[in-house]
Amino acid sequence: MPINRLTASWSNKTAVVVGRGSLIPTTTRLPAAALSCCSLLLISLLLLTGCQPRHDGAALLDDYAWRMSNVFGFDWQAPALPVLQPPYPGRRQLQRSVTTTSINLLDFLKLSPCDLQRLLGERNSSLGKVMAESQRLAYELAFIESANRCIRQLQADGDTSGLVQILSAAVRSKRASLADVHWNATWASPEFQTLFSEADHPVVASYWQQPLTELLESLESLLGGPGNWQPGAEESWQSLRSRREQQLGVVARGNYLGQLRREMFQARLYLQAVERQVRERQARRPVCLMQRLSDDGRVMQRVMLRSYIGEVQPLLSALDRRLLQLRPLLQASLQQQSGLPQPMADYWQQVWSEDAGSEWQAFRAAVASHTRMWQELLHHCGLQPGTPAGAGG
């Protein structure tokens, strides 16, 4: 049974926790004056900290590990988080070459009756030559639409100059390269570089509870199929370009996936380190014997309720929930690509894929293994739901 479904079973077995590691069982009786003093102190601390951000994920995990070290008698040292490899590939590794279509000056002059002449003029201007990849996508789509309209007009006028053939070839070429232009405007863009860049500082735990609506909607629109590349009803190409720029701005607000990767990797290291120490201690000297609840078992139970179920498990669930929201959308986009750049294929396989060796799967395996560890500990102490609690204890 998952740990997050066990909480209610011990709702009547709580403990008061004051400070790091100071566990006062509910069975402890204190003088009334001391209780009053403690209550005033606790209320003061809550008032002082109520408006402060919650501890970052590392602090929650470290506090949990420290409490477990007190119960199981091992020395705790937080694991060092290495530089994560591989990093998100650089733009030069990701960018795809796009064939450019040129129309000579004489043919350009023949386009005077068409809107295409204005569009080509913008593309060949000083600003047009250095336009961002996201703007390039909007230009290519606008070119295809305008060129098709121009072709129909030239055909209606009985054009015999061969310009229809030239424009038709240009449209075919640009249609064939749209996928590459779209790739450069998304996965190979500076905004996606920011989104996936490695985090170098912790975030408060409540960060993972914030809604993802805006980011998800932006990614869905940016990474969707060709239907998402066209203007909506009563939307001009300029409006479409502006909308996509706004969506890319949402993507570039922070290294969200870099943070997610860092927290995921960090949580795995902490869980594995704690579990390794606990299992070594259990092999030497179990905290409980024959399902009889010991004093150490009671303290362990309070650590589980207060620290693991109360703080760590919600953090782990929030991280996993974020991954389950984002990963399918990103995975689907990559699966639609033909000729995925090898650096990107390697990065995705090692970090976010469903392969057993990926960082995401390793994180999920560590959480599952830690849950099994707790189920075994509760069983040994007679605390698992369905077991006579603390038989003889």
N, C-alpha and C positions, 0 to 999 in steps of 0.2 A: 504493500500500500504506500503511495507517495507520501512524503513527509507533510506536505501542505494539506493533506486530508486527515492528519492525525491530531491537529491542534485541539479540536473540541473534546477529545478524549481525556485531556488533562486540564480542562478549564477550571477545575476545582483544586488544582495542585500548584498554584502559582507561588512566586517568591518575590519579596521586595529586593530590588537591586540598587545599591547605593555605591556609586563609583566603580572603577574598573576592578572586577574580581571580588568585590565585597558583597557576598551573597548572604542575606539574612533570611533563614527559613521562616515560613509563616508560623511554625510551631514555637519559635523563639519568643519568650515573654520578656518585655522590657518594662521598666517603671513608666508610669503615666507621664511624668515630667520629661523623661528621655524621649518617649514617643512624640510628645508635643514638640519638643525641640527638633527632632528629626523631621517631623512633618513640615514645620516652618522652613527648615533648611531646604527640603526637597521642593517646596512650593517656590521658594526664592530662586532656586536653580532653574526651575521650569520657566519662570517669568523672564529670567535673564537670557535663556537660550531659546525661547519660543520663536523669536524672529530670526534666529540664525539658521543658515543652511545646514542640512544634515551632513554628517560625516561623508567623506568620499568612500567609494567602494573598498579601497585598500584599507582604510581605517576600520570599516565594519568587519572585514575579513580578518584583519590583524587582531582586533579585539576578541573575536570569536576564537581564533587559534590560541590566543593567550589564555583565555578561560579554559579551553580544552587541555592546555598544558598543565594547568593547576590541578585538574581532575585526574589526568592520567600520568602526571609526573614526568614530563619530558621538557627538555630545554627548547624554547621556541625562538627561532630566528626567521624573520620574514624572508621569503625567497626573492632573489634579485630578478627583476624583469629585464630580459635581454632586449637588444634592438631586434625588432621583429623582421624576420626574413621569410620570403622575399617582400620587398616593398612594392607598392603599386607602381607599375612600369611608367617610365618617363614618357613625355609626349613624343619625343623622337622615335621611341620604340613602338609607339602605338599608331602614329599618323600613317594614313594610307595615301598613296599618290593618286591624284585625280587628273584625268586627261582634260586639258583645256581645249576649247573649240575656238578657232579664230575665223573671222569673216573679213575679207580684204576690204579696202576703202571703197572701191567702186560698188561692191555688193552692199556695203553699209549705206551708201548714198541712195541706193535703190529702195531702201527700207523706209524712206521718208513717210509714206502714207501709214506706216504701222507704228504702234506704240513701242515696238521693239527697239527702234532707233534710240529713244530716250533711255531705255534700260541698258543698252550696250554702252551708251555714253557714260552712264553712272559707273558701270563696271570698269571702264578704262580710265576713269579719273584717278587722281592721286590717292584719294581716300578709298576708292573702290579696289585699288590694287592691294591694299593692306587690310581689307575688311576681315573681321573675325570669322571663324569657321561657322558660327551659328548664323551670321548674316549671309555667309556664302550659301548656306542651305536655302534660305529664303529667296536669294537671288536666283539660284538654279531652278527652283520651283516656279518662280515668276517668269523666268525665261521660257520654260517649257509651255506654260499657259499662253504667254504672249506670242510665242513663235507659232503655235498651232492656230491661233486666231489670225496671225499674219498670213499663214499659208492658205487659209480659207479665203482670205481677202484677195490674195494674189491670184488664186485659182479662179475666183469669180471675175477678176479683171482680165483673165486670159493671159497671164504672164508667160512669156516665151524666153525669158532671160536665163532660165535654169536656176533661179533663186529659190524656187520651191524645193528643188532637189537638195540644194545646199542647206536650207533650213530643216528639211526633213531629216537629213543626216545628222545635223547638229542636235536635233531633238532626241534621236535614237541614242546618240553618244551620251547626252546628259542624263537620259533615263537610266542608262546602263551604269552610270557612275553615282547615282543618287545614294545608294547604300553606303558607298565610301564617304561621300560628303556628310551624310548623316552620322556615320561613325566618328568622323573627325569633329563634328559639332557636339558630340555627347561624350562617349567614352574616352576620346583623346583630347578633350577640352581642358582648359585650365580649371574650370569649375569642378569637373570630376576628379581632377588631381587633388583639389582641396578636400573634396568629400572623403576620399580614401586615404589621405595623407596620415602618417602616423602621429598619434597624440603624444605629447611630451609632458602632460600634467593631468592630475586626476580631476574628476568631476564629482559634484555632489550626487549622492545616491538618488535624490528626487529627480535628477535629470532624466533618468530612464522611465519616469512615470509621466513625462510630458507627452501630449498628443503628437502624433506623427502626421496628422492629416495633410498639412500643407506640403511637406516633403514628399509624401507618397503621391499626392495628386500631381505635383510637378514632375516627378520621375515617370509616372504613368503616361503623362502627356509627351514628355521628351523622348521616352524610349518606346512609345507605342508604334504601331505599324504605319504605313504610308497614309492611312486615313487621318492620322493626327498631324500630318505635315501640311494639310491644306487649310485655308482660312475657313472659319466657321460661317454660319449664316450672317450676312451683312457685315462681314469682317474683311478688311482690306489686307493686302500683303504687308503694308506698313504696320497694321495692327497685329497681324500674326507675328511679325518680327519682334515687335515690342513685347508681346505676350511671352514669347519664348525667351527673350532676354530676362524678363522678370522671373520666369521659372528657373533659369540657370542661376539667377541671383539667389533664389531660395536654396538651391543645391550648394552654392558656394558660401553659405553663411557660416559654415564650420566643418571641421573634419569629423562629421557624425559617425561614419563607418570606420574611420580610423580610431575614434574613441571606443566604439563598440568592439572592435577587434582587440584593443588594448585591455579593456575590462574583461572580455571573455578569456583572453590568454592568462591574465592575472588571476582571475577566479579559479581557473583550472590548476595553476601552480599551488595556490593556497589549499584548495580542497585535497589535492593529491598529497601534499606535504603533511597535512593534519591526519588524513586517513592512514598514511604510512606509519606515523608515530603511534596512532591509536591501535592499529592492528599489531604492531610489534609489542606494545604493552599488554594487549589482551592475550597474546601468545605466551607471554611470561607469567603474568598474574592478572587474571580477569578482574574487572571492577566488581562484578557480582558472580556468585556461584549458585548453580542449581535453581535459577530463577528466583533467588531470594534477594530482595532489595537491601543493599548495603548503604552505609552513610555516603560513600563515594557515589553510589548510584543515585541517591537523592540529589546530590549536588549536580551530577551529570544531567539529570532530568531538568533541573532549573536552567542549566546552561542551554540545553536544547530549546526549551520554551522561550527563554528571554533573548538569547543571542541568535541561535540558528533559525528557529521558526519565526521569531519576531523581527529579525533584521536581515540575516544572510539569505534565507530562502526567498523572501520577496524580491531581493536584488537579483538573484539568479533567475527567478521567474520572469522578471521584467526584461532582463537581457535576452533570454530565450524568446520571449514574445516579440521583441523588436526584430530579432533575426527571422522569425517566422513571418513577419510582415514584409520585410524588405527583400530577403533572399530570393523568394520565388519570382518577384518582379524582375530583379536583376538577372537571374538565371534564364528566364524566358527570353530576355533581350539578347543575351549572349548566344543562346541556342539558335536564334534566327540569323546569326551572322555566318557568312561563308568565308572561309579563309581567315579564321581568328588569328591575330598576331601571336606568335609563340610565347613571347613574354607574358601576354595577357592570359593565355591558356594555362601556363605554368602557375601564375599567380592565383588564378581562380581555383585551380585544382588543389593547391596546397593550403589555401585559406578558407574559402567559402563553399567548396563543393560538397557533395554527399559522400565522397570517398571516405573510407574508414580512417585514412591518415590525415585528413584535413583538420585545421584548427577548430572549425565549427563542430565537427563530429567528435573530436577529442574533448572539447568542452562539454558536450552533451553526455559523453561517456563518463566523464569525471563526476558530473552531477548525479547521474544514475548510480554510480558506484558508491558515492557518498550517502545517498539515500538508503542503499542496501546496508551500508555500515551502521547507520542509525537503527534500522529495523532489527539488525542482529543484536545491537547493544540493548535495545529495549526488550527484546526477547530474553536475553540473558538475565536481565534484572526483573523479569516478570511484569514489565510495564507495557508490553505491546497490547493493543486493543484485542479483547477476546481471551487474554491471559489473566488469571487471578492475580490482581496487582499486589506486588510485594508479599507474596506468600511466605509467611513465617518471618517477615522482615519488620 
